[in-house]
Amino acid sequence: MGRGLERRRIFAADDDKQYFLSRLGECLAKSEGQCLAWAIMSNHYHLLIRVGSKPLAKLMAPLLGSYAGYYNRRHRRSGYVFQNRYKSILCDEDSYLLELVRYIHLNPLKAGLVPTINALDRYRWTGHAGIMGYHGQTWQSIDEVLSQFAKRAATGRKRYREFIADGLGLSDQSRLTGGGLVRSYGGWEAIQRLRKEHQYCIGDERILGDSDFVEQALKQDEISLEQQSHYQQRGWTLGDLIHAICRYCEVDERQLKTKARANDLALAKSLICVWATACLGLSMGEVGRRLGISQPAVSKWVRQGEIYTEKEGLVMEDVIG
């Protein structure tokens, strides 16, 4: 979920909402993810995503970056569109899938954007209408939801509708905002610094599930933190990384702050940005200040670095020795 800067309107017209949905479909296809529920409000959005083989950031970064550029151009403005990073909650699907579908799809009704559940059935800016057979999006995983209620689509739709209607009597759904063991986990030394810098990791998310699910999720994410701790323990700094990459790419370090577009220079910037954030655990803000570029620019170089390293099978150890 994400909000507009200072809670401002980020979907000013239907065309804005449609552009966001179109880009969401494209990004879902590229990231191999599934969208099980969604709702677009005037100043925020909700998405229920089942992540595929690629991490959530592979979907959200291009989606939000593209939309922010579109919104600024269309409305002749500049600056940030969204308030900070999107907020993500890792959920135990077995326990919370249907509750989250209901919570998200009832948002427009509970916010007063539509007067009744009958009106919600045909309200085009939530995934509920698609499940009910109206205003469907080709990328929405409707069958995945209906199959939770019955094998036959018609029966599943009837039971789904009853389930949604039952949610109108639920007032306190604060338990759907996460919690659990997220604040600490034994031996996870780097977690506090990473959380302060808002890096993409479990420690910067909330986790919705029982203690076993939360513990398993934390253990899986500890692998990436161990990689960062490995380089930190070896004393690697951003300066060391920049020096090694510039040597590898045969680039003068002084060129990094120029706007030159040479291929070797572009490669150096992309490798610095992707490995500084992924392997050294540095924030995009830190990297941007060192290179004299904005945080969105660092994000762009990170994506290019990810594409290049994946295509070439290049890892940081190959460059730093």
Secondary structure, 3 states (H helix, E strand, C coil): CEEEHHHCCCCCCHHHHHHHHHHHHHHHHHHCCEEEEEEECCCEEEEEEECCCCCHHHHHHHHHHHHHHHHHHHCCCCCCCECCCCCCEEECHHHHHHHHHHHHHCHHHHCCCCCCHHHHCCCCCEHHHHHCCCCCCCCECHHHHHCCCCCCHHHHHHHHHHHHHHHHHCCCCHHHHCECCCCCCCCCCCHHHHHHCCCCCHHHCEEECCHHHHHHHHHHHHHHHHHHHHHHHCCCCHHHHHHHHHHHHCCCHHHHHCCCCCHHHHHHHHHHHHHHHHCCCCCHHHHHHHHCCCHHHHHHHHHHHHHHHHHHCCCHHHHHC
